[in-house]
Amino acid sequence: MNKEFIKFLRKSYNLNQRDFAKIVNCSFALIALVEVGKRRVTENLEEKIKDAFDLDENQIQSITAIIKNFGEGAPPFI
C-alpha cells in the first residue's frame, strides 16, 4: 500500500482527508503527510485501512492494478 493507493481509496469514497482519517482512526496530519509523500504507509496504518474498509488481499491487488493502469495512461476497465 502506498500514497497513491490511499488517495485513490479516499477519493473513491468521496471523502476528504479529515473524514478518511476519522474512519481509519488516525490523525488528519498523518493522512495529509502520507499523500504528499512526507510519511510512509506503516504496517499499522495499512492494517487500520484494511480493517476500516474491510479490504482483503485480492481487493488490494485489484485496486493497485487499477492505479497502475491509470499511471500508464490506459483506461482501467478495458
DSSP file (Angstrom, degrees, kcal/mol; ACC not computed):
  #  RESIDUE AA STRUCTURE BP1 BP2  ACC     N-H-->O    O-->H-N    N-H-->O    O-->H-N    TCO  KAPPA ALPHA  PHI   PSI    X-CA   Y-CA   Z-CA
    1    1 A M              0   0    0      0, 0.0    40,-0.2     0, 0.0     2,-0.2   0.000 360.0 360.0 360.0 137.4    0.0    0.0    0.0
    2    2 A N     >  -     0   0    0     38,-0.1     4,-2.1    44,-0.0     5,-0.2  -0.743 360.0 -81.8-137.8-175.3    1.3    3.4   -0.9
    3    3 A K  H  > S+     0   0    0      1,-0.2     4,-2.5    -2,-0.2     5,-0.2   0.865 125.5  53.4 -62.7 -37.2    0.3    7.1   -1.1
    4    4 A E  H  > S+     0   0    0      1,-0.2     4,-2.6     2,-0.2    -1,-0.2   0.896 107.8  52.0 -64.2 -39.1   -1.4    6.6   -4.4
    5    5 A F  H  > S+     0   0    0      2,-0.2     4,-2.7     1,-0.2     5,-0.2   0.935 111.1  46.6 -60.7 -47.7   -3.5    3.7   -3.0
    6    6 A I  H  X S+     0   0    0     -4,-2.1     4,-2.7     1,-0.2     5,-0.2   0.922 113.8  47.2 -64.0 -44.7   -4.7    5.8   -0.1
    7    7 A K  H  X S+     0   0    0     -4,-2.5     4,-2.6     2,-0.2     5,-0.2   0.914 113.4  48.8 -64.0 -42.6   -5.6    8.8   -2.2
    8    8 A F  H  X S+     0   0    0     -4,-2.6     4,-2.3    -5,-0.2    -2,-0.2   0.930 113.5  46.6 -61.7 -46.6   -7.4    6.6   -4.7
    9    9 A L  H  X S+     0   0    0     -4,-2.7     4,-1.4     2,-0.2    -2,-0.2   0.929 113.2  49.0 -62.3 -46.4   -9.3    4.8   -2.0
   10   10 A R  H  <>S+     0   0    0     -4,-2.7     5,-2.4     1,-0.2     3,-0.4   0.928 114.4  44.4 -60.0 -47.2  -10.2    8.1   -0.2
   11   11 A K  H ><5S+     0   0    0     -4,-2.6     3,-1.4     1,-0.2    -1,-0.2   0.830 106.0  61.7 -70.1 -31.0  -11.4    9.7   -3.4
   12   12 A S  H 3<5S+     0   0    0     -4,-2.3    -1,-0.2     1,-0.3    -2,-0.2   0.835 108.8  43.1 -62.4 -31.7  -13.3    6.6   -4.4
   13   13 A Y  T 3<5S-     0   0    0     -4,-1.4    -1,-0.3    -3,-0.4    -2,-0.2   0.323 114.9-120.6 -93.9   6.7  -15.4    7.0   -1.2
   14   14 A N  T < 5 +     0   0    0     -3,-1.4     2,-0.4     1,-0.2    -3,-0.2   0.902  62.3 149.2  55.0  46.0  -15.7   10.8   -1.9
   15   15 A L      < -     0   0    0     -5,-2.4    -1,-0.2    -6,-0.1     2,-0.1  -0.841  44.1-134.8-109.4 144.4  -14.0   11.5    1.5
   16   16 A N     >  -     0   0    0     -2,-0.4     4,-2.5     1,-0.1     5,-0.2  -0.445  39.4 -97.8 -83.7 173.0  -11.8   14.5    2.4
   17   17 A Q  H  > S+     0   0    0      1,-0.2     4,-2.4     2,-0.2     5,-0.2   0.873 122.4  52.7 -62.4 -37.7   -8.6   13.8    4.4
   18   18 A R  H  > S+     0   0    0      2,-0.2     4,-2.0     1,-0.2    -1,-0.2   0.935 111.8  44.2 -64.4 -46.6  -10.2   14.6    7.7
   19   19 A D  H  > S+     0   0    0      2,-0.2     4,-2.2     1,-0.2    -2,-0.2   0.898 113.2  51.6 -66.3 -39.9  -13.2   12.2    7.2
   20   20 A F  H  X S+     0   0    0     -4,-2.5     4,-2.4     1,-0.2     5,-0.2   0.931 109.5  50.5 -60.0 -45.5  -10.9    9.5    5.9
   21   21 A A  H  X>S+     0   0    0     -4,-2.4     5,-2.3     1,-0.2     4,-1.4   0.880 108.9  51.8 -61.6 -39.3   -8.7    9.9    9.0
   22   22 A K  H  <5S+     0   0    0     -4,-2.0    -1,-0.2     2,-0.2    -2,-0.2   0.924 111.0  47.3 -63.4 -43.8  -11.7    9.6   11.3
   23   23 A I  H  <5S+     0   0    0     -4,-2.2    -2,-0.2     1,-0.2    -1,-0.2   0.902 116.8  42.9 -63.6 -41.2  -12.8    6.4    9.6
   24   24 A V  H  <5S-     0   0    0     -4,-2.4    -1,-0.2    -5,-0.2    -2,-0.2   0.666 110.5-124.7 -79.4 -17.3   -9.3    4.9    9.8
   25   25 A N  T  <5S+     0   0    0     -4,-1.4     2,-0.3     1,-0.3    -3,-0.2   0.950  71.2 107.4  68.7  53.4   -8.8    6.2   13.4
   26   26 A C  S   <S-     0   0    0     -5,-2.3    -1,-0.3    -6,-0.1     2,-0.2  -0.858  75.2 -72.7-143.1 179.9   -5.6    8.1   12.8
   27   27 A S     >  -     0   0    0     -2,-0.3     4,-1.6     1,-0.1     5,-0.1  -0.482  28.0-131.3 -81.7 149.2   -4.7   11.8   12.6
   28   28 A F  H  > S+     0   0    0      1,-0.2     4,-2.6     2,-0.2     5,-0.2   0.891 109.3  59.4 -58.5 -40.7   -5.6   14.0    9.7
   29   29 A A  H  > S+     0   0    0      1,-0.2     4,-2.7     2,-0.2    -1,-0.2   0.876 101.6  53.3 -59.8 -38.9   -2.0   15.2    9.6
   30   30 A L  H  > S+     0   0    0      2,-0.2     4,-2.6     1,-0.2    -1,-0.2   0.936 110.2  46.3 -62.8 -46.5   -0.8   11.6    9.0
   31   31 A I  H  X S+     0   0    0     -4,-1.6     4,-2.5     1,-0.2    -2,-0.2   0.925 113.5  49.4 -62.2 -44.1   -3.0   11.1    6.0
   32   32 A A  H  X S+     0   0    0     -4,-2.6     4,-1.4     1,-0.2    -2,-0.2   0.922 113.1  46.5 -61.1 -44.7   -2.0   14.5    4.6
   33   33 A L  H  <>S+     0   0    0     -4,-2.7     5,-2.4    -5,-0.2     6,-1.2   0.882 112.1  50.5 -67.3 -38.1    1.7   13.8    5.1
   34   34 A V  H ><5S+     0   0    0     -4,-2.6     3,-1.2     4,-0.2    -2,-0.2   0.935 108.3  52.8 -63.5 -45.6    1.3   10.3    3.5
   35   35 A E  H 3<5S+     0   0    0     -4,-2.5    -1,-0.2     1,-0.3    -2,-0.2   0.796 111.6  45.0 -65.2 -28.2   -0.5   11.7    0.5
   36   36 A V  T 3<5S-     0   0    0     -4,-1.4    -1,-0.3    -5,-0.2    -2,-0.2   0.458 118.1-111.6 -93.3  -0.3    2.2   14.2   -0.2
   37   37 A G  T < 5S+     0   0    0     -3,-1.2    -3,-0.2    -4,-0.5    -2,-0.1   0.621  86.4 115.6  87.0  13.1    5.0   11.7    0.3
   38   38 A K  S   <S+     0   0    0     -5,-2.4     2,-0.3    -6,-0.2    -4,-0.2   0.634  79.9  34.9 -90.5 -14.3    6.5   13.0    3.5
   39   39 A R  S    S-     0   0    0     -6,-1.2    -2,-0.2    -9,-0.1     2,-0.2  -0.974  81.1-129.6-133.4 151.6    5.5   10.0    5.6
   40   40 A R        -     0   0    0     -2,-0.3     2,-0.8    -3,-0.1    -6,-0.1  -0.576  31.1 -98.7 -96.5 163.9    5.4    6.3    4.5
   41   41 A V        -     0   0    0    -40,-0.2     2,-0.1    -2,-0.2    -1,-0.0  -0.725  44.4-153.2 -81.5 112.2    2.5    3.9    5.0
   42   42 A T     >  -     0   0    0     -2,-0.8     4,-2.5     1,-0.1     5,-0.2  -0.345  26.9-109.6 -80.8 165.8    3.4    1.9    8.1
   43   43 A E  H  > S+     0   0    0      1,-0.2     4,-2.4     2,-0.2     5,-0.2   0.895 120.8  54.3 -60.2 -39.4    2.1   -1.6    8.8
   44   44 A N  H  > S+     0   0    0      2,-0.2     4,-2.2     1,-0.2    -1,-0.2   0.931 109.7  45.1 -61.6 -47.4   -0.1   -0.2   11.5
   45   45 A L  H  > S+     0   0    0      1,-0.2     4,-2.3     2,-0.2    -1,-0.2   0.908 111.8  53.3 -63.9 -41.9   -1.7    2.3    9.2
   46   46 A E  H  X S+     0   0    0     -4,-2.5     4,-2.6     1,-0.2    -1,-0.2   0.915 109.4  48.4 -59.4 -43.7   -2.1   -0.3    6.5
   47   47 A E  H  X S+     0   0    0     -4,-2.4     4,-2.6     1,-0.2    -1,-0.2   0.898 109.9  52.0 -64.0 -40.7   -3.9   -2.6    9.0
   48   48 A K  H  X S+     0   0    0     -4,-2.2     4,-2.7     2,-0.2    -1,-0.2   0.902 111.4  47.0 -62.1 -40.9   -6.2    0.2   10.1
   49   49 A I  H  X S+     0   0    0     -4,-2.3     4,-2.2     2,-0.2    -2,-0.2   0.919 111.6  50.5 -67.5 -43.8   -7.2    0.9    6.5
   50   50 A K  H  X>S+     0   0    0     -4,-2.6     5,-2.1    -5,-0.2     4,-0.5   0.926 115.4  43.4 -58.6 -45.0   -7.8   -2.7    5.7
   51   51 A D  H ><5S+     0   0    0     -4,-2.6     3,-0.6     3,-0.2    -2,-0.2   0.925 113.2  50.6 -67.2 -45.5  -10.0   -3.0    8.8
   52   52 A A  H 3<5S+     0   0    0     -4,-2.7    -1,-0.2     1,-0.2    -2,-0.2   0.852 123.0  30.6 -63.8 -35.8  -11.9    0.2    8.3
   53   53 A F  H 3<5S-     0   0    0     -4,-2.2    -1,-0.2    -5,-0.2    -2,-0.2   0.282 105.3-122.5-108.8   9.2  -12.7   -0.6    4.6
   54   54 A D  T <<5 +     0   0    0     -3,-0.6     2,-0.4    -4,-0.5    -3,-0.2   0.920  49.8 171.2  51.2  53.6  -12.9   -4.4    5.0
   55   55 A L      < -     0   0    0     -5,-2.1     2,-0.2    -6,-0.2    -1,-0.2  -0.777  18.0-165.4 -98.5 136.0  -10.2   -5.0    2.4
   56   56 A D     >  -     0   0    0     -2,-0.4     4,-2.2     1,-0.0     3,-0.2  -0.624  41.1 -94.4-107.7 176.0   -8.7   -8.3    1.6
   57   57 A E  H  > S+     0   0    0      1,-0.2     4,-2.5    -2,-0.2     5,-0.2   0.850 123.0  55.0 -61.6 -36.3   -5.5   -9.0   -0.4
   58   58 A N  H  > S+     0   0    0      2,-0.2     4,-2.2     1,-0.2    -1,-0.2   0.909 109.5  47.1 -63.9 -41.3   -7.4   -9.6   -3.6
   59   59 A Q  H  > S+     0   0    0      2,-0.2     4,-2.6     1,-0.2     5,-0.2   0.903 111.3  51.2 -66.0 -40.6   -9.1   -6.2   -3.4
   60   60 A I  H  X S+     0   0    0     -4,-2.2     4,-2.5     1,-0.2    -2,-0.2   0.917 110.9  48.5 -62.9 -43.3   -5.8   -4.5   -2.6
   61   61 A Q  H  X S+     0   0    0     -4,-2.5     4,-2.2     2,-0.2    -1,-0.2   0.895 111.4  50.3 -63.8 -39.9   -4.2   -6.2   -5.6
   62   62 A S  H  X S+     0   0    0     -4,-2.2     4,-2.2     2,-0.2    -2,-0.2   0.929 112.2  46.0 -64.1 -45.8   -7.2   -5.1   -7.9
   63   63 A I  H  X S+     0   0    0     -4,-2.6     4,-2.5     1,-0.2    -2,-0.2   0.912 111.7  52.4 -63.2 -42.4   -7.0   -1.5   -6.7
   64   64 A T  H  X S+     0   0    0     -4,-2.5     4,-2.3    -5,-0.2    -1,-0.2   0.894 108.9  50.2 -60.3 -40.7   -3.3   -1.5   -7.1
   65   65 A A  H  X S+     0   0    0     -4,-2.2     4,-2.4     2,-0.2    -1,-0.2   0.897 109.5  50.8 -65.4 -40.6   -3.7   -2.7  -10.7
   66   66 A I  H  X S+     0   0    0     -4,-2.2     4,-2.3     2,-0.2    -2,-0.2   0.935 111.2  48.1 -61.7 -45.7   -6.2    0.0  -11.5
   67   67 A I  H  X S+     0   0    0     -4,-2.5     4,-2.3     1,-0.2    -2,-0.2   0.908 110.9  51.4 -61.7 -42.1   -3.9    2.6  -10.1
   68   68 A K  H  X S+     0   0    0     -4,-2.3     4,-1.3     1,-0.2    -1,-0.2   0.913 109.9  49.4 -62.1 -43.0   -1.0    1.2  -12.2
   69   69 A N  H  <>S+     0   0    0     -4,-2.4     5,-1.9     1,-0.2     4,-0.3   0.886 109.3  51.9 -65.1 -38.8   -3.1    1.3  -15.3
   70   70 A F  H ><5S+     0   0    0     -4,-2.3     3,-1.6     1,-0.2    -1,-0.2   0.928 107.9  52.8 -59.3 -44.7   -4.2    4.9  -14.7
   71   71 A G  H 3<5S+     0   0    0     -4,-2.3    -1,-0.2     1,-0.3    -2,-0.2   0.780 107.7  50.9 -63.7 -27.3   -0.5    5.8  -14.3
   72   72 A E  T 3<5S-     0   0    0     -4,-1.3    -1,-0.3     2,-0.2    -2,-0.2   0.434 117.6-113.5 -90.2   0.5    0.3    4.2  -17.6
   73   73 A G  T < 5S+     0   0    0     -3,-1.6    -3,-0.2    -4,-0.3    -2,-0.1   0.494  73.8 129.8  84.7   2.9   -2.5    6.2  -19.3
   74   74 A A      < -     0   0    0     -5,-1.9    -1,-0.3    -6,-0.2    -2,-0.2  -0.718  68.2-105.8 -91.8 140.7   -4.7    3.2  -20.1
   75   75 A P    >   -     0   0    0      0, 0.0     3,-1.0     0, 0.0    -1,-0.1  -0.424  30.5-132.3 -60.2 138.1   -8.4    3.1  -19.2
   76   76 A P  T 3  S+     0   0    0      0, 0.0    -7,-0.1     0, 0.0    -6,-0.1   0.661  95.5  51.9 -73.2 -16.2   -8.7    0.8  -16.2
   77   77 A F  T 3         0   0    0      1,-0.2   -11,-0.0   -11,-0.0    -3,-0.0   0.074 360.0 360.0-113.7  26.6  -11.7   -1.3  -17.4
   78   78 A I    <         0   0    0     -3,-1.0    -1,-0.2     0, 0.0    -4,-0.0   0.418 360.0 360.0 -94.6 360.0  -10.5   -2.3  -20.9
